[in-house]
Amino acid sequence: MLTLMNKPTHSVSPSRQANDKLDVLEHDGRVRVLLVDFLCITWAVAIAELLRFGLDGQSLDIGSVATPYPLVSVVLDVLWWVGLGALGTRQPRIQGFGTEEYRRVTTASLWLFGGIALVSYVFQLDTARGYVAVALPLGIISLLIGRWALRKDLIHRRKSGQHLRRVLVVGGAQSAAHLARQLGAYPAAGYQPVAAYLTTSDATESWPEDLQLPVIGKGKDLEGILAAVETAAADSVAISGADVDPPTLRQLGWTLTARDIGMFMAPALTDVAGPRIHMQQLAGLPLIHVTTPNLEGLKAVAKRGFDICASLALLIILAIPMCVVAMLVKLDSSGAAMFRQTRIGRSGEVFSMLKFRSMVVDAEQQLARLTELNQGNGVLFKMKDDPRVTKVGRFIRRYSIDELPQLFNVLMGDMSLVGPRPPLPVEVETYDEFAHRRLLVKPGLTGPWQVSGRSDLSWDDSIRLDLYYVENWSMFQDMIYLLRTVRAVFAKDGAY
């Protein structure tokens, strides 16, 4: 103990050095977010004022005081900018991955303008409705675009090795390996597993050989874990399935906090999104409640209503382009412009899915001789250079134009705009008990499969993504998938 106390004060541990470096990077990131938020808000409010009042001097009567709208705009800028920080939209842990950042930005903005409406009503302020009606949507859109641009830059930096938290994974061999794989698979989230410390010595639980991550210790004692943190120069500790007694975990948390090293727990609960998880404190014990997916009721009515309105609007807008595509398909090769295929819908119901024909008429008959050339995921047949695809078909498949007739399926109620990929009957025959949960909701024109690689995905990944959607469905998530679909279509990844 005396030896520790007599160490030179200038010595700095590797973990402390790593954390200091990360703090500097996170500070730079916060400055960028603050600046972008300020510019987006100021621009939106200025445009709203200009469109509503022009260059004429207008004022808002607050009691007996006539307050010029330029001053009102300055106050709104400040309140909006501060409100975004107060609701935690700038926390580093939500930046770069997931939808939480976008959700908080939208929620903070709506709360602010809801408060403005309430204050205006209570104090009978004649706030210009056109001013508010322009500032709110324009501000939200500007903020979301600004955050998206910052996220793209942050993801690029993280993939190049910057802004990453060095994580020591602590737990049993299997649970720690699973957590390390998940963290390593998503560098955009900002976590880089650098080493593992195993809390079990069971010989039956061997460390996977394919996981290139050093194991730098074993045991359940506090000193061993802390030594591993220093050896790995970690600035964060991730604990998964650790067979460590609560007093040791509590001491570990205290010690890591004193060293400014982060710690987070990863329960053995996968593919469950935040809205279904609720924390409850019981005598100092944090309990995690997982609610049952809500697939019925008002939410289902809202989803169906959105499907009807959106599909009808899109069919009206795209009527002429779809007619042009149908003519090109007919001119390119003999046969009908439309192709009907049997698919399985919600609760196992059979329906005919519509597509623009992208292959020759006898494509199904030619399938048998091409089976051995399958480049798909084992269950679905896919070829990057399928000889059955026509010239026009190759183009419309690349940009997913062939799927536009499915808007009729959405309008008729067989499909939804967003949902799991509509499966073939032969696929459903291979489903196990869990995969059948994909059929709890209507299949979608787009969804997790469409925006995550399409035909390049393995069968297991396709099932996992669809099950995640079913278990964690929300209207907000649907909107995110629709926005991501636009990018996926033009990126053309997995489209063949």
C-alpha positions as CSV (number, residue, x, y, z in Angstrom):
1,M,0.0,0.0,0.0
2,L,2.9,2.4,0.8
3,T,4.4,1.5,-2.5
4,L,1.3,2.7,-4.3
5,M,1.2,5.9,-2.3
6,N,4.8,6.7,-3.0
7,K,4.5,6.4,-6.8
8,P,5.5,9.5,-8.7
9,T,2.5,11.8,-9.1
10,H,3.2,12.3,-12.8
11,S,2.7,8.7,-13.8
12,V,-0.5,8.1,-15.7
13,S,-2.1,4.7,-16.2
14,P,-2.8,3.5,-19.8
15,S,-6.5,3.5,-19.1
16,R,-6.3,7.1,-18.0
17,Q,-4.4,8.1,-21.1
18,A,-6.9,6.3,-23.3
19,N,-9.8,8.0,-21.5
20,D,-8.2,11.5,-21.7
21,K,-7.8,11.1,-25.5
22,L,-11.4,10.0,-25.9
23,D,-12.5,13.0,-23.7
24,V,-10.8,15.4,-26.1
25,L,-12.4,13.8,-29.1
26,E,-15.9,13.8,-27.4
27,H,-15.4,17.4,-26.5
28,D,-14.7,18.3,-30.2
29,G,-17.8,16.3,-31.1
30,R,-20.0,18.2,-28.6
31,V,-18.7,21.5,-30.0
32,R,-19.7,20.4,-33.5
33,V,-23.2,19.3,-32.4
34,L,-23.7,22.6,-30.5
35,L,-22.7,24.6,-33.6
36,V,-24.8,22.6,-36.1
37,D,-27.9,22.8,-33.8
38,F,-27.5,26.6,-33.5
39,L,-27.1,27.1,-37.2
40,C,-30.1,24.8,-38.0
41,I,-32.4,26.5,-35.5
42,T,-31.4,30.0,-36.4
43,W,-31.8,29.4,-40.1
44,A,-35.3,27.8,-39.6
45,V,-36.6,30.5,-37.3
46,A,-35.2,33.3,-39.6
47,I,-36.9,31.7,-42.7
48,A,-40.2,31.4,-40.7
49,E,-40.0,35.1,-39.8
50,L,-39.2,36.2,-43.3
51,L,-41.9,34.1,-44.9
52,R,-44.5,35.3,-42.4
53,F,-43.7,38.9,-42.0
54,G,-41.3,39.8,-44.8
55,L,-39.2,42.8,-44.1
56,D,-42.0,44.7,-42.4
57,G,-41.6,45.3,-38.7
58,Q,-44.0,43.2,-36.7
59,S,-44.4,42.8,-33.0
60,L,-46.0,40.5,-30.4
61,D,-48.0,42.1,-27.7
62,I,-47.0,40.7,-24.3
63,G,-49.2,42.6,-21.9
64,S,-48.7,46.2,-22.7
65,V,-45.3,45.7,-24.2
66,A,-44.9,45.4,-28.0
67,T,-42.1,42.9,-28.5
68,P,-40.5,42.9,-32.0
69,Y,-40.6,39.6,-33.7
70,P,-36.8,39.6,-34.3
71,L,-36.4,39.6,-30.5
72,V,-39.0,36.8,-30.2
73,S,-37.0,34.8,-32.7
74,V,-33.8,35.3,-30.7
75,V,-35.6,34.1,-27.5
76,L,-37.0,31.1,-29.5
77,D,-33.5,30.3,-30.8
78,V,-32.1,30.2,-27.3
79,L,-35.0,28.2,-25.8
80,W,-34.9,25.6,-28.6
81,W,-31.1,25.3,-28.4
82,V,-31.1,24.9,-24.6
83,G,-34.1,22.5,-24.8
84,L,-32.2,20.2,-27.0
85,G,-29.5,19.9,-24.5
86,A,-31.9,19.6,-21.5
87,L,-33.6,16.5,-23.1
88,G,-30.2,14.8,-23.6
89,T,-30.1,14.9,-27.4
90,R,-26.3,15.6,-27.4
91,Q,-25.2,12.7,-25.2
92,P,-22.3,10.9,-26.9
93,R,-23.7,7.4,-26.1
94,I,-26.7,8.0,-28.5
95,Q,-24.8,9.5,-31.3
96,G,-23.7,7.5,-34.4
97,F,-26.1,4.5,-34.0
98,G,-29.8,3.8,-33.7
99,T,-32.8,6.1,-33.8
100,E,-32.7,7.4,-30.2
101,E,-30.9,10.6,-31.2
102,Y,-33.4,11.5,-33.9
103,R,-36.3,10.6,-31.6
104,R,-35.0,12.9,-28.8
105,V,-34.5,15.8,-31.2
106,T,-38.0,15.5,-32.5
107,T,-39.5,15.0,-29.0
108,A,-37.6,18.0,-27.6
109,S,-38.8,20.2,-30.5
110,L,-42.4,19.1,-30.1
111,W,-42.3,19.7,-26.3
112,L,-41.0,23.2,-26.8
113,F,-43.7,24.3,-29.3
114,G,-46.3,22.6,-27.2
115,G,-45.1,24.7,-24.3
116,I,-45.3,27.8,-26.5
117,A,-48.9,27.0,-27.5
118,L,-49.8,26.5,-23.8
119,V,-48.2,29.8,-22.7
120,S,-49.9,31.6,-25.6
121,Y,-53.3,30.2,-24.6
122,V,-52.9,30.9,-20.9
123,F,-51.6,34.4,-21.3
124,Q,-53.8,35.1,-24.4
125,L,-50.8,35.9,-26.6
126,D,-51.6,36.4,-30.2
127,T,-48.6,34.4,-31.5
128,A,-48.6,34.3,-35.3
129,R,-49.7,30.8,-36.3
130,G,-48.0,31.0,-39.7
131,Y,-44.7,31.8,-38.0
132,V,-45.0,28.8,-35.7
133,A,-46.3,26.5,-38.5
134,V,-43.2,27.2,-40.6
135,A,-40.6,27.3,-37.8
136,L,-41.5,23.9,-36.2
137,P,-41.4,21.5,-39.2
138,L,-38.6,23.4,-40.9
139,G,-36.6,23.4,-37.7
140,I,-37.1,19.7,-37.1
141,I,-36.2,18.8,-40.6
142,S,-33.1,21.0,-40.5
143,L,-32.0,19.5,-37.2
144,L,-32.5,15.9,-38.4
145,I,-30.5,16.6,-41.6
146,G,-27.8,18.3,-39.5
147,R,-27.6,15.4,-37.1
148,W,-27.5,13.0,-40.0
149,A,-24.6,14.8,-41.6
150,L,-22.7,14.8,-38.3
151,R,-23.5,11.1,-37.9
152,K,-22.1,10.2,-41.3
153,D,-18.9,12.1,-40.3
154,L,-18.8,10.4,-36.9
155,I,-19.3,6.9,-38.4
156,H,-16.5,7.6,-40.9
157,R,-14.2,8.6,-38.1
158,R,-15.1,5.5,-36.0
159,K,-14.6,3.2,-38.9
160,S,-11.1,4.7,-39.3
161,G,-10.3,4.0,-35.7
162,Q,-11.2,7.4,-34.0
163,H,-13.9,8.2,-31.4
164,L,-13.9,4.5,-30.2
165,R,-14.2,3.4,-26.7
166,R,-11.7,0.7,-25.8
167,V,-13.8,-2.0,-24.2
168,L,-12.8,-4.8,-21.8
169,V,-15.4,-7.5,-22.1
170,V,-16.0,-9.4,-18.8
171,G,-18.1,-12.5,-18.4
172,G,-18.4,-16.2,-19.1
173,A,-16.8,-17.5,-22.2
174,Q,-19.9,-17.8,-24.3
175,S,-21.7,-14.6,-23.1
176,A,-18.5,-12.6,-23.4
177,A,-17.8,-13.9,-26.9
178,H,-21.3,-13.1,-28.0
179,L,-21.1,-9.5,-26.6
180,A,-17.7,-9.0,-28.2
181,R,-19.0,-10.1,-31.6
182,Q,-22.0,-7.8,-31.4
183,L,-19.9,-4.8,-30.4
184,G,-17.3,-5.5,-33.1
185,A,-20.0,-5.9,-35.7
186,Y,-21.2,-2.4,-35.3
187,P,-18.2,0.0,-35.1
188,A,-20.6,2.9,-35.8
189,A,-21.8,2.5,-32.2
190,G,-18.4,3.5,-31.0
191,Y,-17.3,0.5,-29.0
192,Q,-14.1,-1.5,-29.8
193,P,-13.6,-4.7,-27.9
194,V,-9.8,-4.9,-27.1
195,A,-9.6,-7.9,-24.7
196,A,-11.7,-10.3,-22.6
197,Y,-11.6,-11.3,-19.0
198,L,-13.4,-14.5,-18.2
199,T,-15.2,-15.0,-14.9
200,T,-15.7,-18.8,-15.4
201,S,-13.0,-21.5,-15.5
202,D,-15.3,-24.2,-16.7
203,A,-13.4,-26.4,-19.2
204,T,-16.6,-26.9,-21.2
205,E,-16.8,-23.2,-22.0
206,S,-13.8,-22.7,-24.3
207,W,-13.0,-19.3,-25.9
208,P,-14.0,-19.4,-29.7
209,E,-10.9,-19.7,-31.9
210,D,-12.4,-17.6,-34.6
211,L,-12.7,-14.6,-32.3
212,Q,-9.5,-12.6,-32.6
213,L,-9.6,-11.2,-29.1
214,P,-7.0,-11.9,-26.4
215,V,-8.1,-13.3,-23.1
216,I,-6.0,-11.5,-20.5
217,G,-7.2,-13.1,-17.3
218,K,-9.6,-15.3,-15.5
219,G,-11.3,-15.1,-12.1
220,K,-14.0,-13.4,-10.1
221,D,-11.9,-11.1,-7.8
222,L,-11.9,-7.4,-8.0
223,E,-8.1,-7.1,-8.3
224,G,-7.9,-9.3,-11.3
225,I,-10.5,-7.4,-13.2
226,L,-8.9,-4.0,-12.4
227,A,-5.5,-5.4,-13.5
228,A,-7.0,-6.5,-16.8
229,V,-8.5,-3.0,-17.3
230,E,-5.0,-1.5,-16.9
231,T,-3.4,-4.2,-19.1
232,A,-5.9,-3.6,-21.9
233,A,-5.7,0.2,-21.5
234,A,-9.5,0.1,-21.5
235,D,-11.7,3.2,-21.0
236,S,-14.9,1.1,-20.6
237,V,-15.8,-2.2,-19.1
238,A,-18.7,-4.3,-20.5
239,I,-20.1,-7.0,-18.3
240,S,-22.1,-9.9,-19.7
241,G,-23.3,-12.9,-17.8
242,A,-20.5,-12.5,-15.2
243,D,-20.8,-14.9,-12.3
244,V,-19.5,-12.3,-9.9
245,D,-21.2,-11.6,-6.5
246,P,-23.0,-8.2,-6.1
247,P,-20.6,-6.7,-3.5
248,T,-17.7,-7.2,-5.9
249,L,-19.7,-5.7,-8.8
250,R,-20.6,-2.7,-6.6
251,Q,-17.0,-2.2,-5.6
252,L,-15.9,-2.5,-9.2
253,G,-18.4,0.2,-10.2
254,W,-17.1,2.5,-7.4
255,T,-13.5,2.0,-8.4
256,L,-14.1,2.5,-12.1
257,T,-16.0,5.6,-11.5
258,A,-13.2,7.0,-9.4
259,R,-10.9,6.3,-12.4
260,D,-13.3,7.9,-14.8
261,I,-13.8,4.5,-16.6
262,G,-17.2,3.6,-17.9
263,M,-19.0,0.4,-17.0
264,F,-22.2,-1.0,-18.6
265,M,-24.0,-4.3,-18.1
266,A,-25.3,-6.3,-21.1
267,P,-28.1,-8.7,-19.9
268,A,-28.6,-12.0,-21.8
269,L,-31.5,-10.4,-23.6
270,T,-31.1,-9.9,-27.3
271,D,-33.2,-8.2,-30.1
272,V,-35.4,-6.2,-27.7
273,A,-35.6,-2.5,-28.4
274,G,-35.8,0.3,-25.8
275,P,-39.6,1.0,-25.8
276,R,-40.2,-2.6,-24.5
277,I,-37.6,-2.3,-21.7
278,H,-38.5,-0.6,-18.4
279,M,-36.4,-0.3,-15.3
280,Q,-37.7,-0.5,-11.8
281,Q,-35.7,-0.2,-8.6
282,L,-36.6,-2.6,-5.8
283,A,-34.7,-2.4,-2.6
284,G,-31.6,-1.2,-4.5
285,L,-32.0,-4.0,-7.1
286,P,-32.6,-2.8,-10.7
287,L,-35.2,-5.0,-12.3
288,I,-35.7,-5.0,-16.1
289,H,-39.3,-5.4,-17.2
290,V,-39.8,-6.6,-20.8
291,T,-43.3,-5.9,-22.1
292,T,-45.1,-8.0,-24.7
293,P,-45.1,-6.7,-28.3
294,N,-48.3,-4.7,-28.9
295,L,-49.4,-5.6,-32.4
296,E,-53.1,-4.8,-32.1
297,G,-55.4,-1.9,-31.1
298,L,-55.0,1.8,-32.0
299,K,-51.4,1.3,-33.2
300,A,-52.5,-1.3,-35.7
301,V,-55.3,1.1,-36.8
302,A,-52.8,3.9,-37.2
303,K,-50.5,1.7,-39.3
304,R,-53.3,0.6,-41.6
305,G,-54.6,4.1,-42.0
306,F,-51.1,5.3,-42.9
307,D,-50.8,2.4,-45.4
308,I,-54.0,3.3,-47.2
309,C,-53.3,7.0,-47.4
310,A,-49.6,6.7,-48.4
311,S,-50.2,3.8,-51.0
312,L,-53.1,5.7,-52.6
313,A,-51.1,8.9,-52.9
314,L,-48.1,7.1,-54.3
315,L,-50.2,5.2,-56.9
316,I,-51.7,8.5,-58.0
317,I,-48.3,10.2,-58.3
318,L,-46.6,7.2,-60.0
319,A,-49.5,6.3,-62.3
320,I,-47.9,7.6,-65.5
321,P,-44.3,6.3,-64.7
322,M,-45.7,2.9,-63.9
323,C,-47.6,2.8,-67.2
324,V,-44.4,3.7,-69.0
325,V,-42.5,0.9,-67.2
326,A,-45.3,-1.6,-68.1
327,M,-45.0,-0.6,-71.8
328,L,-41.2,-1.0,-71.7
329,V,-41.6,-4.5,-70.1
330,K,-44.0,-5.5,-72.9
331,L,-41.7,-4.1,-75.7
332,D,-38.6,-5.8,-74.2
333,S,-39.9,-9.3,-74.2
334,S,-43.1,-11.3,-74.9
335,G,-45.5,-11.8,-72.1
336,A,-47.6,-9.9,-69.6
337,A,-46.2,-6.7,-68.0
338,M,-47.3,-7.9,-64.5
339,F,-46.1,-11.0,-62.7
340,R,-48.2,-12.6,-59.9
341,Q,-46.5,-14.8,-57.3
342,T,-48.0,-16.7,-54.4
343,R,-46.7,-15.4,-51.1
344,I,-47.6,-15.9,-47.4
345,G,-49.1,-13.0,-45.5
346,R,-50.2,-12.4,-41.9
347,S,-51.3,-15.4,-40.0
348,G,-50.3,-17.7,-42.9
349,E,-52.9,-16.2,-45.3
350,V,-52.0,-16.8,-49.0
351,F,-52.1,-13.9,-51.4
352,S,-50.9,-13.0,-54.9
353,M,-48.1,-10.5,-54.8
354,L,-47.8,-8.2,-57.9
355,K,-44.5,-7.2,-59.5
356,F,-43.4,-5.9,-62.9
357,R,-42.2,-8.9,-64.8
358,S,-38.4,-8.8,-64.9
359,M,-37.7,-12.3,-66.3
360,V,-38.6,-14.2,-69.4
361,V,-42.1,-15.9,-69.3
362,D,-40.8,-19.4,-68.8
363,A,-38.4,-18.4,-65.9
364,E,-40.0,-20.9,-63.5
365,Q,-39.4,-23.8,-65.9
366,Q,-35.7,-22.9,-66.3
367,L,-35.1,-22.7,-62.6
368,A,-34.3,-26.5,-62.2
369,R,-31.2,-26.3,-64.5
370,L,-29.9,-23.3,-62.6
371,T,-30.3,-24.6,-59.0
372,E,-26.6,-25.6,-58.7
373,L,-25.6,-22.0,-59.5
374,N,-27.5,-20.5,-56.6
375,Q,-25.7,-17.5,-55.0
376,G,-28.5,-16.9,-52.5
377,N,-28.6,-17.7,-48.8
378,G,-29.5,-21.4,-49.3
379,V,-33.2,-21.1,-49.0
380,L,-33.8,-18.4,-51.6
381,F,-32.5,-18.8,-55.2
382,K,-30.5,-15.7,-56.3
383,M,-28.0,-15.2,-59.1
384,K,-26.1,-11.9,-59.7
385,D,-26.1,-12.7,-63.5
386,D,-29.3,-14.6,-63.9
387,P,-29.8,-15.4,-67.6
388,R,-33.5,-15.3,-67.2
389,V,-33.6,-11.6,-66.4
390,T,-34.5,-9.3,-69.3
391,K,-32.7,-6.1,-70.2
392,V,-35.4,-3.9,-68.8
393,G,-35.8,-6.3,-66.0
394,R,-32.2,-5.9,-64.9
395,F,-32.7,-2.1,-64.7
396,I,-35.9,-2.2,-62.8
397,R,-34.7,-4.8,-60.3
398,R,-31.5,-2.8,-59.6
399,Y,-33.6,0.2,-58.5
400,S,-36.5,-1.9,-57.0
401,I,-38.9,-0.4,-59.6
402,D,-40.3,-3.9,-60.2
403,E,-41.8,-3.8,-56.7
404,L,-43.9,-0.7,-57.3
405,P,-47.1,-2.7,-58.2
406,Q,-47.0,-4.0,-54.6
407,L,-48.6,-0.7,-53.7
408,F,-51.8,-2.3,-54.9
409,N,-51.2,-5.1,-52.4
410,V,-50.7,-2.5,-49.7
411,L,-53.9,-0.7,-50.7
412,M,-55.9,-4.0,-50.7
413,G,-54.6,-4.9,-47.2
414,D,-52.5,-8.0,-48.1
415,M,-49.3,-6.1,-47.3
416,S,-48.0,-3.1,-45.5
417,L,-45.6,-0.4,-46.6
418,V,-43.1,-1.5,-44.0
419,G,-42.8,-5.0,-42.6
420,P,-40.9,-8.3,-43.0
421,R,-40.2,-9.5,-46.5
422,P,-43.2,-11.5,-48.0
423,P,-42.1,-15.1,-47.9
424,L,-42.7,-17.9,-50.4
425,P,-44.6,-21.0,-49.4
426,V,-41.4,-23.1,-49.6
427,E,-39.7,-20.7,-47.1
428,V,-42.5,-21.0,-44.6
429,E,-42.2,-24.8,-44.7
430,T,-38.7,-24.5,-43.3
431,Y,-39.7,-22.2,-40.5
432,D,-39.1,-23.3,-36.9
433,E,-41.3,-22.2,-34.0
434,F,-39.6,-18.9,-33.6
435,A,-39.4,-18.0,-37.3
436,H,-43.2,-18.3,-37.5
437,R,-43.4,-15.1,-35.5
438,R,-42.6,-13.3,-38.7
439,L,-46.2,-14.0,-39.7
440,L,-47.7,-12.0,-36.8
441,V,-47.6,-8.9,-38.9
442,K,-48.3,-8.2,-42.6
443,P,-45.3,-8.4,-44.9
444,G,-44.0,-5.1,-46.2
445,L,-43.0,-3.5,-49.5
446,T,-39.9,-2.4,-47.6
447,G,-38.4,-3.2,-44.2
448,P,-35.3,-4.4,-42.4
449,W,-34.4,-6.8,-45.2
450,Q,-34.6,-4.1,-47.9
451,V,-32.4,-1.6,-46.1
452,S,-29.8,-4.1,-44.7
453,G,-28.3,-5.8,-47.8
454,R,-31.2,-7.6,-49.4
455,S,-29.9,-10.7,-51.3
456,D,-26.4,-10.4,-49.7
457,L,-27.9,-11.3,-46.3
458,S,-27.6,-14.8,-44.9
459,W,-30.8,-16.7,-44.1
460,D,-30.2,-16.4,-40.4
461,D,-29.6,-12.7,-40.6
462,S,-32.8,-12.2,-42.7
463,I,-34.9,-14.1,-40.1
464,R,-33.2,-12.2,-37.2
465,L,-33.9,-8.8,-38.7
466,D,-37.5,-9.6,-39.4
467,L,-38.1,-11.0,-35.9
468,Y,-36.5,-7.8,-34.5
469,Y,-39.0,-5.8,-36.5
470,V,-42.0,-7.9,-35.3
471,E,-40.9,-7.7,-31.6
472,N,-40.2,-4.0,-31.6
473,W,-42.6,-2.5,-34.1
474,S,-43.5,1.2,-33.9
475,M,-44.7,3.9,-36.3
476,F,-41.5,5.9,-35.7
477,Q,-39.4,2.9,-36.7
478,D,-41.5,2.5,-39.8
479,M,-40.7,6.1,-40.8
480,I,-37.0,5.5,-40.3
481,Y,-37.2,2.4,-42.6
482,L,-39.0,4.4,-45.3
483,L,-36.2,7.0,-45.2
484,R,-33.5,4.4,-45.3
485,T,-35.2,2.7,-48.2
486,V,-34.5,5.7,-50.4
487,R,-30.8,5.4,-49.7
488,A,-30.8,1.6,-50.1
489,V,-32.5,1.8,-53.5
490,F,-29.9,4.2,-54.9
491,A,-27.0,2.3,-53.2
492,K,-28.2,-0.9,-55.1
493,D,-26.6,-3.2,-52.5
494,G,-27.8,-6.7,-52.8
495,A,-30.2,-5.8,-55.6
496,Y,-30.0,-8.5,-58.3
